[in-house]
Amino acid sequence: MLRRGALLVGLGLLSAGALPAQSTPETTVNTTTSRGPRTVDGRVRTPAGRGGDTTGMGPVRNEWVTLHRVGKDSAGPIDSVRTDASGQYRMTWRNFGADDAVYFASVTAGGIAYFTAPLRAIDSRGDASEITVFDTTSRVFPLAVKGRHLIIGALDSSNSRTVIEVFELSNDSVRTLVATDGAAAAPTWSLTIPLAAQDVRVTEGEIAADAFAYAEGRVSIFAPIAPGLKQFAFSYKLPAASFPITYRAERGAVVFEVLLEEPQGTVFGPGFTAVGPVSLENRTFRRFLAQDMKPDGEVTIELPITRSPGKNLYIAGLLVAIGFLMLLVLSRAMQRRTTGRARTAVSPIAIRSMVNARAPEAPLADRLAQEIAALDATFVKHATPSASMQAAYDERRRELKEALTEALATTAAKG
């Protein structure tokens, strides 16, 4: 079963600008208590070739680089500088406030934020301070589905089941895919879901609500998708009479996972195997898994149409808990392309079953700190945020800071 700490971690979703896990050759220096001057001396670069040419990298000139600080006491940008003709940048600062602060630099290009790894050394340079940005394209191309996770809850008081779908998409190109403009804008990704779906909504995370749309049995994503991995989730309700139901994997999936809270549920499909159940927040789910599912492969799910006697009702809080947990704690390191860094993110359940899964390279505290900075960077773009947007931002930031505090405390205890 998951403890409260794991739930807090789950509440901290990776944003679209989540930092790539990366090791660096620089000497690691403990700067937690250092109040002396610190520097970052790096460069911003982009694939030099066009049309997919990955043979070289070119400088990004005259672009603003922003230095961020994230700590338990406060977080936000603290300095900025433009890159020179060689794409180089340099900034100097001193630690202040709480000793747990994490620092890193970012660049926004074409409306997309790109980040360094956390700047841990007193003098950060080399890979630790390098930022790779990408050109954008609205020419839609296939995105690989690395993971698809279908979570179906028990019947609730309205005789419906809450369904959560979680995806990990991989952009294997050297361009950030963006949606086209205009009234007939083409999404960056879309998927068919059951026509009987009701109350379709995106789950808080990498995809903003205004970048998600649903119409006539199809969900569409209009958010930019940079090279590497991007995860997102959405939910909806299905009437009990909708089952048995068949889902089609339009683009296939490296891993397709189905979780059923209903103990009498069954899954049928090529390659699907029942594996050990999992427990989430005191609820048990039957688990079915398939690997390397072919495009247009189908899976059929059979469930009873009435509640089992004595069965607890499915609560909305579980939707939040599972959705968040599925999105954060997966850290399967993808092999980096020579032109950029791959982002990592898969579900905590899927990671245990993936072949050749590897542990995350970046510490959890660093990833949470980077999530806070990405959240701040996104929010400040809105000159006049609505009351609901402000409330959502404040709540999300509070959750992330709680998770960061706990992660830092755990790290300190282990150290």
N, C-alpha and C positions, 0 to 999 in steps of 0.2 A: 504494500500500500504506500501511497505517496504521503510524505509528511508535509507540514505547512511550508517548510523551506522550499520544497520542490514546487509547490503551488505558486509561491511568490516568484520563483524563477520562471515558471510558465507564464506568469502574467506579464513578463517583460518580453514583448514581441520584437523580432529583428525587423528593422525597417528596410525600405528599399535601398537605403544607403548603407546597409550593414557592412562593416569592414571585413575584408578578407582575412582569414587566418593565415598567418605567414611567419616563418622563422627568419631571422636575420643574422648576418655574420658579425654584427657589431658586438663589442664587449658589453655584457649586461652590468649596469651599475645601479645599486640601490639608491634611489633618489627620494625615498619617502620622507626622510627627515632633513634632506639637504635644502638650505635656504640660499645657497650661492647661485650665481648666474648659470643658466642652462641655455643651450643653443640647439637649433635644428637647422641643418644645412642640407637641402635636398634639391630635387628637380621634379618638374612635371613633364610628362612625355605622352606621346600618342603614337599608334601605329603609323609609320611613315608612308606605307604603301596604300593604295586605294584598291577597291574591288576585291578585298580579301587578302591582299598581299601582306604577309606577316614577316617578311624578311628583315625589317628594320624598324627602328623607333625614332621619332623626330621630336624636337622640343616644342613645348607649348609656351609661346611668348606672351608677355604683357597680360597675364591672367592673375586675378587676385587669389592668393593663398591665405586662408584664415586659420589661426591657431586657436584651438578650443581647450577649455579646462572643464573637467567633470569631477566633482567631489561630493561628499555627503552634505556639505554646507551649501554649495551653490554650483552652478554650471553655466557656461556660456562662452562666446568668443572673447578673447583677450587681446588679440593683435592680428594684423593682416599686412601683407606686402605683395607687390606685383612681381611676377617672374621676369627675369631679364631675357636677353636675346638667345641665351642658351637653355632657357627653361629653368634656370636655377633660382632658388629663393633661400633666404636666410632670416631667422628671427631669434632674438634673445629675450629671455624672461626670467623671473624668479618665482619659486614656489610661494604661495600665500594661502592662508586659511588652513583648512584641515589637511593633515599629512597624507590622506588617502587619495589625493587628487590624481587623475589621469589626464595626460595631455596628448593631443594629436592634431594634425593639420588636415585641411580639406580644401578642395577646389570644386566649384560648380561650373560645369560646362554643358551647354545645350539644355539647361534646366535640370541636369542630373548631378547629384553630389557624389564625389569620389574622395576617399580618405587614405591617410597613411595608417600603418599599424601604430599602436600606442608608443609614444616617445619615452622610453624608459631610461635611456642613458643621459648623463649630464650633457654630452655632446652627441646628438643623434645625426647620423649621416648614412650614406649608402642605401641599402634596400629599405631600412627602417623609415627613411624620410622621402622615399620615392612615391609619386602618385601617377598612376596611369589612367588617362581618360580616353574616351572613344568617340568617334563620330556617331551621329545618329542617322537612322534611316526609317522611313515610313513604308518601305517596300516589305510587306509581310512575308516572312519565311517560317518554315516549321521550327517549333521549339520542342526539344526532347522532353518527355515526361519521365523524370527520374523516379518520382514516387507519386502514387495516388492512394489516399487513405479515406475510406468510407466508413463513417461511424454512425450507427443507427441505434437510437435509444428505445427504451420501453414505451409502451402506450401511456399517454398522459390522460388527464381528465376529459379532454376533448376528443378522445378516441383517435389521436394522431400520434405519429412518431417524429421526433426531431432527428434530422439527418445533418451531419457535418461532413463536408468534403474538404480535404486538405490536399494540396498539390505542391510538388517541387518541380519547377520548370527549369530547363537548362538552355541558355543562349550560348551556343558553341561558335558563334561568329566573332568578328572583331568590331562589331557595331552595336550600339544601343538601339533597340527597336522601339519606335514611338508610334503612337496612333496618328492617323491623318487628321487634318483640321476640316472644319466645315460641317454642314448639316448632315452629310452622309459619311461621317467619320468612320474609318475602318478600325476595329479594335486590334490590339496587339495579340490577343488570344481570346478564344471563345470555346464554349462547350455546350452540348445538349444535355439537359437534365429532364426528369420526368415532367410531363405536362400537368400532372396533378399537384405539382409542388406549390405550396402556399407560403406566404411570409418569407420570401427569398431575400436574404441580406448578407452582405459581406461581413466577416468577422474582423474585428480590429486587428491590424497587423501591418503588413507591407503594402496593402492596397487600400487607398483612401476610399471612402464611401462614394465620392463624386467620380471616381475612376472605375466604378462597378455598375453594370446595368443588367437588367433581366427583362426579357420580352419573349412571349410565345415559346416557352420551353427552352430558352437558350440564355446562358449567362455570358457576358462579354467583359473583358478587361481592357481598359484604356490607359493603364499606367505604363510608363516606360520600363523596358526590361533590358538591363545592361548585360554584357557578357558575364557568364557565370551562372550561379543558381539563384533563383528567386522563389520564395514560398508564399502561398496565400491560402485563405480558407473562406468558405461561405457556408451558410446553413439555410435550411428550409424545413417545412413540415409536410409529411405525407399522411393522408387518411389511412386508417387501418385497411380499408378495402382495396388499397393500391397494391397490396401484396397477394401473391408473389409478383415480383417486379424484376425486369431485366435491364441492366446497365450495359452500355456499349463503350469500350475503351477506344474512342475514335483515333487516337494517336498512339495507342499501345501504352506500355509503362514498364520501366525496369523492375519496379516493385509495385504490386497492387495488393493492398491490404484491406480487409473488411473486418470491422469489429461490430459484434451484435450483443446488445445488452439482454436481449430475449434469450433465455437458455434453450428454448425449443427451436431457435432459428437455424436455418441450414443454408449453405452457399453451394451453388453448382456452377462450374465453369472449367474450361481447359487449364490444367496446371494448378488449380486451387487445392490446397491441403489444409486440413484443420490442424492447428498447432496449439500449444499451451495457452490457456486463458490468461488475461491480464486484469489487474485491479487498478481502478482509478477512482480516487476519492470514495473509497468504501463501496464501489460498484464493480461488479465482475462482468467482463465482456468475453464472449467467445471470439476467437481470432482465426481468420482464414487468410492464407497467404499464397500469392502466385508471383513468379519471377519471369521476366522477359516476356510479358504478355504482348502478343502481336497486335498491330493496328486493327481496329474494328472487332477485336475479341469481345465476347460477351460473358457476363456473369449474372446468374439468376439468384435472387434472394427470396427464400420462403420464410414467412413469419405468421404466427397465429393472428387472427383478426380480432380476438378479444383478449382482455387482460387476464393474466393468471391470478387465481385467488390469492389474496394477501400480498400482492406485488406492490411495492412502493411506487409512487408516482414519479415520473421523470421530471426533474426540476430544472429551471432555466439556468441555475448556477452551474450545473454540470456542463451545459453547453459551453459556457465561458471557460471553465477549468480545462476541459478536454481540448477545446479549440486552441487555447493558448499553449497548453503543454505540447500539443502536436507540432506547433509552429516554432517553438524556441529551441528545445533542448537537443534537436538533431544536429550533429556536427560531423558529418562524414566528409573528410577532406577530399576534394576533387583535384585531379592533376591540373596544374596551372599551364596555360598556354604561354608561349614565349612572349606574347605581346601584352599580357595582363594577368591579373590575379583572379583566381576563381573564388566566388563566395561559397560558404558552406551552410547547409541547413537541411535537415531531414527530421522526421518525427522520432521521438525517443523510443517508440515501439518498433518502427521500421529498422532502426539502426542495429538492433540486436539480430536481425535476420539477413541483412545485406552481406553479400559475399565480399570478402576483403575489406570490411569496414575498418576505419582507422579512427583513433581518438582525435578530438579537436586539438589544433595546434595553439590557438589563442585561448588564454584563460577566460573563464566565465565573466569575471569582473571587468575585463577589458571589453568584452563584447557588449555587456550591459552599459558600460560607459559610452561606448560608441553609439549605442541605440539612443541614449539620452541626447547626445549631441545631434544626431540625425533628426530626432524629433524637434529639437529646438530650431534647427536650421529650416525645417519645413514650416514650422509655425510662424516664424518671423517673416515669411514671405507674404502673409496675409496682413495687409495694412489695417484693416478694420474687421477683426474676427468677430463672429456672432457670439452671443452668450453661450449657446450650446457648444460651439467650437472651443471657446475658452474653457468651459467646464470639462470637456473631453480631454483637452490638452493637460489641464491641471491634474486630473485624476490619473491619466496615463503616466505623467511624469512622477507623481507620487508613488505609483506602483513600482516603476522602474528604480527609483531611488531606494525604496525599501529592499528590493531584490539586490541592488548593488551593495547596500549596507550589509546585508546578510552574507553575500558572497565574499566581501572583503573580510568580514569577521571569521568566516570559515577558513579562508586562506591564511589569516594571521594565526589561527589556532593550530593549523597544520604545520606552519612554519616554526 
